[in-house]
Amino acid sequence: MIAEWLPHLLAGWGVQLIGVLSPGPGVALVLAVATTRGRAASILTCAGISAGSGTLAVATILGLGLLLSQVAWGLTAIKYIGAAYLAWLALKSFRKALNPDDEPVLGEAKAGRRSVLEGYLMQITNPKAIVYWLAVVAVAGLSAAPWPIIGLFLIGSMSNSFFGHGAWAIAFSSRPFLSLYARARRWVDAVLGGFFAFVAFKLATSET
């Protein structure tokens, strides 16, 4: 059974991996977390993004993604929620650029939950990700696939997301990169704030 569906799985995973490895809001969030809270927190952020990818994949396979794309108010609501979240991240980055040492100290458990939640919210509040998952599932052609194959696809998709973003997290939390960041921290945080603000604006003003 797996041999029959393997070309479909590989096609879907391949399209998804292109999106995972392409710099975007998720990678920018991983950068922000890795440079301010370290490798462990950035890996937890990747876990949140991976869980968000799994949520979108399940929703798309069940037809909810297609439903949202056809119901204007649903996608519009998600669009504005996503834009508001990105604007909040922009504000945080600008505040860190102005006050580099003004980072709240949280307990380990709370900081871990925060990192996971940030990654998850980043993923599920991005309407572009919903549209992208529609393309991934369409390319994979899993509408008639048995549940074991769909389960395998979800496991592979979440692994793609976790390890793909995890590669960025490891790079951004490496000693050479952190040394560079320490010398240009204000500029990096300011650029991140500008990026998040730009994406929030583009998202809020885009056609649904």
Contacts in CASP RR format, 6 or more apart in sequence:
PFRMAT RR
TARGET T0000
AUTHOR 0000-0000-0000
METHOD contacts of the structure
MODEL  1
MIAEWLPHLLAGWGVQLIGVLSPGPGVALVLAVATTRGRAASILTCAGIS
AGSGTLAVATILGLGLLLSQVAWGLTAIKYIGAAYLAWLALKSFRKALNP
DDEPVLGEAKAGRRSVLEGYLMQITNPKAIVYWLAVVAVAGLSAAPWPII
GLFLIGSMSNSFFGHGAWAIAFSSRPFLSLYARARRWVDAVLGGFFAFVA
FKLATSET
1 146 0 8 1.000
1 148 0 8 1.000
1 149 0 8 1.000
2 149 0 8 1.000
2 152 0 8 1.000
5 142 0 8 1.000
5 145 0 8 1.000
5 149 0 8 1.000
8 140 0 8 1.000
8 141 0 8 1.000
8 142 0 8 1.000
8 145 0 8 1.000
8 149 0 8 1.000
9 140 0 8 1.000
9 149 0 8 1.000
9 152 0 8 1.000
9 153 0 8 1.000
11 139 0 8 1.000
11 140 0 8 1.000
11 141 0 8 1.000
12 136 0 8 1.000
12 137 0 8 1.000
12 139 0 8 1.000
12 140 0 8 1.000
12 153 0 8 1.000
13 140 0 8 1.000
13 153 0 8 1.000
13 156 0 8 1.000
13 157 0 8 1.000
13 160 0 8 1.000
14 160 0 8 1.000
15 135 0 8 1.000
15 136 0 8 1.000
15 139 0 8 1.000
15 140 0 8 1.000
16 53 0 8 1.000
16 136 0 8 1.000
16 157 0 8 1.000
16 160 0 8 1.000
16 161 0 8 1.000
17 160 0 8 1.000
17 164 0 8 1.000
19 132 0 8 1.000
20 160 0 8 1.000
20 161 0 8 1.000
20 164 0 8 1.000
20 165 0 8 1.000
21 164 0 8 1.000
21 167 0 8 1.000
24 199 0 8 1.000
25 86 0 8 1.000
25 122 0 8 1.000
25 126 0 8 1.000
25 196 0 8 1.000
25 199 0 8 1.000
26 49 0 8 1.000
26 119 0 8 1.000
26 122 0 8 1.000
26 123 0 8 1.000
26 165 0 8 1.000
27 165 0 8 1.000
27 168 0 8 1.000
28 192 0 8 1.000
28 195 0 8 1.000
28 196 0 8 1.000
29 45 0 8 1.000
29 49 0 8 1.000
29 89 0 8 1.000
29 118 0 8 1.000
29 119 0 8 1.000
29 122 0 8 1.000
30 42 0 8 1.000
30 45 0 8 1.000
30 46 0 8 1.000
30 49 0 8 1.000
30 165 0 8 1.000
30 166 0 8 1.000
30 168 0 8 1.000
30 169 0 8 1.000
30 172 0 8 1.000
31 168 0 8 1.000
31 172 0 8 1.000
31 188 0 8 1.000
31 192 0 8 1.000
32 89 0 8 1.000
32 92 0 8 1.000
32 93 0 8 1.000
32 189 0 8 1.000
32 192 0 8 1.000
33 41 0 8 1.000
33 42 0 8 1.000
33 45 0 8 1.000
33 115 0 8 1.000
33 118 0 8 1.000
33 169 0 8 1.000
34 41 0 8 1.000
34 42 0 8 1.000
34 168 0 8 1.000
34 169 0 8 1.000
34 172 0 8 1.000
34 173 0 8 1.000
35 172 0 8 1.000
35 173 0 8 1.000
35 177 0 8 1.000
35 178 0 8 1.000
35 181 0 8 1.000
35 185 0 8 1.000
35 188 0 8 1.000
36 96 0 8 1.000
36 103 0 8 1.000
37 103 0 8 1.000
37 111 0 8 1.000
37 115 0 8 1.000
38 173 0 8 1.000
39 169 0 8 1.000
39 170 0 8 1.000
39 173 0 8 1.000
41 111 0 8 1.000
41 112 0 8 1.000
41 115 0 8 1.000
42 115 0 8 1.000
42 166 0 8 1.000
42 169 0 8 1.000
42 172 0 8 1.000
42 173 0 8 1.000
43 166 0 8 1.000
43 169 0 8 1.000
44 112 0 8 1.000
44 115 0 8 1.000
44 116 0 8 1.000
45 115 0 8 1.000
45 116 0 8 1.000
45 118 0 8 1.000
45 119 0 8 1.000
45 165 0 8 1.000
45 169 0 8 1.000
46 119 0 8 1.000
46 161 0 8 1.000
46 162 0 8 1.000
46 164 0 8 1.000
46 165 0 8 1.000
46 166 0 8 1.000
46 168 0 8 1.000
46 169 0 8 1.000
47 116 0 8 1.000
47 162 0 8 1.000
48 115 0 8 1.000
48 116 0 8 1.000
48 117 0 8 1.000
48 118 0 8 1.000
48 119 0 8 1.000
48 120 0 8 1.000
48 123 0 8 1.000
49 119 0 8 1.000
49 120 0 8 1.000
49 122 0 8 1.000
49 123 0 8 1.000
49 161 0 8 1.000
49 162 0 8 1.000
49 165 0 8 1.000
50 158 0 8 1.000
50 159 0 8 1.000
50 161 0 8 1.000
50 162 0 8 1.000
50 165 0 8 1.000
51 116 0 8 1.000
51 120 0 8 1.000
51 123 0 8 1.000
51 158 0 8 1.000
52 119 0 8 1.000
52 120 0 8 1.000
52 123 0 8 1.000
52 124 0 8 1.000
52 161 0 8 1.000
53 123 0 8 1.000
53 129 0 8 1.000
53 133 0 8 1.000
53 157 0 8 1.000
53 158 0 8 1.000
53 160 0 8 1.000
53 161 0 8 1.000
54 154 0 8 1.000
54 157 0 8 1.000
54 158 0 8 1.000
54 161 0 8 1.000
55 120 0 8 1.000
55 123 0 8 1.000
55 124 0 8 1.000
56 65 0 8 1.000
56 123 0 8 1.000
56 124 0 8 1.000
56 129 0 8 1.000
56 130 0 8 1.000
56 133 0 8 1.000
57 133 0 8 1.000
57 136 0 8 1.000
57 137 0 8 1.000
57 153 0 8 1.000
57 154 0 8 1.000
57 157 0 8 1.000
57 158 0 8 1.000
58 154 0 8 1.000
59 65 0 8 1.000
59 130 0 8 1.000
59 133 0 8 1.000
60 66 0 8 1.000
60 130 0 8 1.000
60 133 0 8 1.000
60 134 0 8 1.000
60 136 0 8 1.000
60 137 0 8 1.000
61 137 0 8 1.000
61 142 0 8 1.000
61 150 0 8 1.000
65 130 0 8 1.000
65 133 0 8 1.000
65 134 0 8 1.000
66 134 0 8 1.000
68 74 0 8 1.000
68 75 0 8 1.000
68 78 0 8 1.000
68 130 0 8 1.000
69 75 0 8 1.000
69 130 0 8 1.000
69 131 0 8 1.000
69 134 0 8 1.000
72 208 0 8 1.000
75 127 0 8 1.000
75 130 0 8 1.000
75 208 0 8 1.000
76 208 0 8 1.000
78 125 0 8 1.000
78 127 0 8 1.000
78 130 0 8 1.000
79 127 0 8 1.000
79 203 0 8 1.000
79 204 0 8 1.000
79 206 0 8 1.000
79 208 0 8 1.000
80 204 0 8 1.000
81 125 0 8 1.000
82 125 0 8 1.000
82 126 0 8 1.000
82 127 0 8 1.000
82 200 0 8 1.000
82 203 0 8 1.000
83 200 0 8 1.000
83 201 0 8 1.000
83 203 0 8 1.000
83 204 0 8 1.000
84 200 0 8 1.000
85 121 0 8 1.000
85 122 0 8 1.000
85 125 0 8 1.000
86 196 0 8 1.000
86 197 0 8 1.000
86 199 0 8 1.000
86 200 0 8 1.000
86 203 0 8 1.000
87 196 0 8 1.000
87 197 0 8 1.000
87 200 0 8 1.000
89 193 0 8 1.000
89 196 0 8 1.000
90 193 0 8 1.000
90 194 0 8 1.000
90 195 0 8 1.000
90 196 0 8 1.000
90 197 0 8 1.000
90 200 0 8 1.000
93 189 0 8 1.000
93 190 0 8 1.000
93 192 0 8 1.000
93 193 0 8 1.000
93 194 0 8 1.000
93 196 0 8 1.000
94 189 0 8 1.000
94 190 0 8 1.000
94 193 0 8 1.000
94 194 0 8 1.000
95 102 0 8 1.000
96 102 0 8 1.000
96 103 0 8 1.000
96 189 0 8 1.000
97 185 0 8 1.000
97 186 0 8 1.000
97 187 0 8 1.000
97 189 0 8 1.000
97 190 0 8 1.000
97 193 0 8 1.000
98 186 0 8 1.000
100 185 0 8 1.000
100 186 0 8 1.000
100 189 0 8 1.000
106 114 0 8 1.000
123 129 0 8 1.000
126 203 0 8 1.000
127 203 0 8 1.000
127 208 0 8 1.000
128 203 0 8 1.000
136 157 0 8 1.000
137 143 0 8 1.000
140 153 0 8 1.000
142 149 0 8 1.000
142 150 0 8 1.000
142 153 0 8 1.000
145 153 0 8 1.000
171 177 0 8 1.000
181 188 0 8 1.000
END
